[in-house]
Amino acid sequence: MYILATPLGYVMEWIYKFIPSYGWTIILFTVLVRVLMFPLSIKQQKSTARMSAYQPMMQEIQKKWANDKNRMNEEMMKFQQESGFSMTAGCLPMLVNMLVLFGVIYVIYRPLQFLVHVSADVITQITTLATPALEAANVAIKSPYLQNALIGVIQQNPADYTALLGDKLTEVVNFNTMFLGLDLSTMPQWGFSAVALISMIMPVLSIVTMFVSQIITMKASGTSQQMQGSMKVMMWLMPIMFGYFCFTVPIGFSLYYTVSNVLMLAQSLILKKIYDPEKMKEQIEQELAEKRAAKKKKKQVTVKAETGETVTKDVTESELARIRLAKAREMDEERYRD
């Protein structure tokens, strides 16, 4: 899942060189990601808006043929072919978003590896040398927070790591993780002390912004009124799950997630202007009406009657399909008669 961690790390490093602040690097990186993904988001909004318009029609088919599953499946396939509806049309943007999300998690978990580009072997040697300091700070060697803790240990005693880091030592020592009074490389703390309360600001903001963003996004895409049962439960469970997750990773991720949610909220309002679900529904109903009218519209075709005479008939699209099918069966019977 961390396939994008390496390229994302290089992008964040490039931003950091212009603005040597870990916090502003995360914010600008998040903006850049959202801008680059905007064309995909437009495609997803279009797919979601169309799905929202199709949903009542599909529910009507399911209700009409509730006692005949085979007929229901036939009617659903017929509807999908007629409308061009696809359940997977909006999946690509969601997949890309998840890949980027997990890539960012790995970058924030392992800044020495993906931002400063220290090799795995050197990190192992630094860990061995820093073991006493890590134990004193109650940081486990296998903790995902390890590399963030190592930065703090190195900054306290840089001379001890000169031989291992070489030219990279200056980058680690000058790595600025402070943002608005928060050390983004530290984990959120539970408690009522001033330090603990300050450290919980970003995780709490990430939960609040995700709730608001989800509600606005659902309304903008037209899916909020159609959510039922387990889907509504998932809508409320997801922010809680991600909120809990934000308390188990360095604060830098909560900053990324908070900014991402705010940008997504603004993006949803813009996308609603581009593809409004209500207008999309009217457009789809008109398209389907035109397609059905075209099918009923009669065409002139020349066919051979049973008497052998060639006659011209006015037929609908469905009647033409039956004539073609009958002709194909007749040709097959003639071909394979022997």
N, C-alpha and C positions, 0 to 999 in steps of 0.2 A: 504493500500500500504506500510505501515511501518512494515510489519510482520518480516522483517529481521533486523530491527533496533537494537533489543536487542542482538541477537548473534553477529552482526557486531560490536556493541559497546564493547562487551567483548573482541573481537579480537583486536580492536584498543587499548583498555586499556592494554592488554597484551603487545602489541608492545611498547606502551608509557612507560611502566615500565622499559623496556630495554633501550629505547632512550627517555628521558624526553623532547621531542620537538614535539609539535603538528604538525609542518610542516613535519618533517621527519617521524612521525607516519603515516600521510596521504600518503606520497610517498611510504613507505614500504608496507602499507596496499594495496595500488593500485597495486603494483607489485605482491603481494601475490594473490590478486583476479585474476589478469590476468593469472598467472601461473596455478592456480586451474581451471580456465575456459578454458585453452588451449585445452584440449581434446574435449570440446564442440565446440570450435572455429574451430577445424580441421573438425569436422562433418558438421558444417555450411558451411565451404569453399567447402567441397565436394558436398554438396547439391546445393549450389549456382553455382558452376562450371558446374554441370550437368544440372541445370535449364538453364544456359546460352547456353549450347549446344543444349538443347531441343527446345529453344525458336524459332529459325528459322524454325524448322520442324513444330511446332504448328502454326506458322504464315502462313506457306504454306497451311496447312489444312484449316485454317480460310479463306484464300483468295480463295481457290479452291471451297469451299462450302458456300461462302458468301450469296448466294441467297436461300440456303436450310438449315435453322437453325437446323432442326431435324437431317439431315444427318451429319451436322457439329458436333453436340453433340455426335452422334454415333461414328464418326471417331475419335473424341478427346478421348472418353472413350476407344476405341479400341487401340489408340496409347498409352494411359497411362497404360493399362494392358500389352501391348506388351513390353513397355520400362521400366516399374516399376517406372515411374515418379510420384512424389507426391508434391503437392504445399505446403504442411505443413511440409515437412521434415526438413527445416532449421529454424523452428519457436522457438524451445525450447531454443537454445542459446540466441536468441533475448529476449525471455521472462525472462530468468534468469538475463540477463544483465540489463533489466529495473527494475526488483525487487531489485537488488543490488544497482542500481543508486538511487532509491527512499529511500532505506534503509540508504544509506550514507547521503542523504539530511536530513533525520530525525535525524541522529546522530549529524551532524554538526549544525542543528537548536537547538538541545536539548542536549548539552554536559553535563549539570548537571545531567540529567536523565539517559543518556545512557553511558557516559564515567566515571563520578564520582559516578554514581548510588545513587543519592540522591532521596528519595521518593517524590512522587507527593505532599503529604500533607506538607512536609517540604518546598518544593519549593514554595507552595502557601503562607506559613507563611513568608518565606524570601521575597517574592514579596510584601506582605503587609507592612513589615518593611522597605523595600527599596523604597516604592512608592515615597516619596519626591525626592530622588536621581534620580529615573527614570524619573519623570516629569521634573526635571531640565535638563536632557539629552534628552528630547523630545522622550522618548521611551514609546510607548503605552503598557498597561498591556496585551492586546491581540496580541501584535506583535509577529510574529514567531521568531524574533531576541531577544526576552525577556531573555532567559537563557544565551545567550552570554553577554548581557548587565549586567545581575546579577553577572556574574563572575568578571567583571570590578568593579562593586560597592562593592562587598565583598572584593576584593583585596585592595581597597582604605581604608576601615574601617573594618578590620577583627574582631576586638574585639566586634563589635556590633552583630556578628552572631555566636559567640562561643557557646551559649546555644542551638541554633537551629541545628548547623552542627556537633558539637562534634568532633569526630575523623576525620570527612570528611573535617574539616576546613583547615587543613594543605594541603590536596590535592588541594583544590580550590585555596588557596593562592599561591601555588607553580605551578599552572597550567600555563605552558609556551606556550603562543599562538603566540609569535614573530618568524618570519621566514624571513630571508633576508631583515630585516627592515620593514616588513609588519606585522600588527596585524591581524592574520587570523580569529579572532573572530569578527572583525568589518565589517560593510557593505561598499561596494564601494561608493565613493562620486563623485558627478558630479561637475565639475568646473576646473579652470585652476591653482589653488594653488598647491604647491608642494605636500602637503598631498593628495589632490584629485587625482592628476596625478599618484602618486605612487600607490594609492589604485585601480586604474583602470588597472594596468599592468596585473594582473592575469585574470580578465574577458576578456580583449582584447586578451591575449594569448590563452585563451580557445576557442575563436571564430576562430582565425587564425589556430590553430592546428586542429580544427574540420573540417574546409574547406579542409586543406591539407590531413588529414586522410581519409576523405570521397572520395576525388578524387583518392588517391592511392588505397584504398580498392575497389572501383568500377572497376578500371583497373585490379587489381589483381584477382578479381572474374569473370572478363569478362562481366560485366553487363553494363559498361559505354556506349558502342556503341548501346545498345538496349533500352536505356532510351529515352522515348519520352514524349512530352506534359507535363501533370501534374506531371509525375515522375521527370522530370528535374527541374520543379519549386520547388517541395518538396525537392530536393537535396540541393537547395540554401536556401530555407526557414528554414529548420531544424536548420542549424548553427545559423541563425539570431535569431530564437526563443529561442534556448538554450543560445545564447549570451545575449539576453535580460534578461533571467532568472538568469544568473550569476550575473547580476547587482542588483538582488533583494534578494540575499542570502549572508550570510557571505563569506568572501574571501576564506575561507578554502575549500569551494566546488569548486571554480574556480581552485584551486591548484589540487584537485583530478581530475577534468575533464581534465585539461591540461595534466597532467601526463598520464591519461588513454588514451587520444588521441595519444600521442607520442608512447606509448606502442602498441596501436592498429595499428599504421602506421608500426612499425617494425614487428609486428606480421603478417600483411598482406603480407609483402615481403617474410617472411619465409613460410607462407602458400601457396603462389604462387609456391614456389619450390616443395612443397609436392603435390599439386593438381593444375597443370597448366590448365586453361580453354581450351587452344588450343589442348593440348594433350588429355584432357578429351573428347573434341568433336570428335577427331579422334577415340578414344577408343569406344565411344558410337555408332558412325556410323558403326564401325566394328561389335560391338555386335548386333545391329539391323539387319545388313546384314546377320550375321550368323543365327539369329533367323528366318528371312524370308526364308533363304535357307533351314533351317531345316524343315520349314512348307511345302515347296515345294517338299522336298525329299519324295519319295514314300516308303510306307511300305507294306509288304505282310500281308493280313488279309484273314480269311476264312469266307465266307458269304453263306447264303442259297439263291439260285436263285429262280425266280418265278415258275420254273418247279419243285422245291423241291429238286434239286440237290445241293450238297455242292461244292462250287468252291473257288479257291484261286485267289485273285485279288491284283494288285498293286495300292495303292491309296495314295493321299497326305493327309496331316494333316486335311485340311478343308473338303476333301471328306469323311475322316474317321469320322469327327464330324457329318456330315450329315447322314451317315449310322447309327451311334449310335442314333441320334435323331429319325430317322425313326423307328428303332427297338424299342425304348422306347415308341413311340406313338402306335406302333402295339401291344406291351404288355399291355399298358393301355386300348386299345380298347378291347382286349381280356378279360381283367380282369373285366371291367365294362360293358360288353355287356348286361347283364341281367338288 
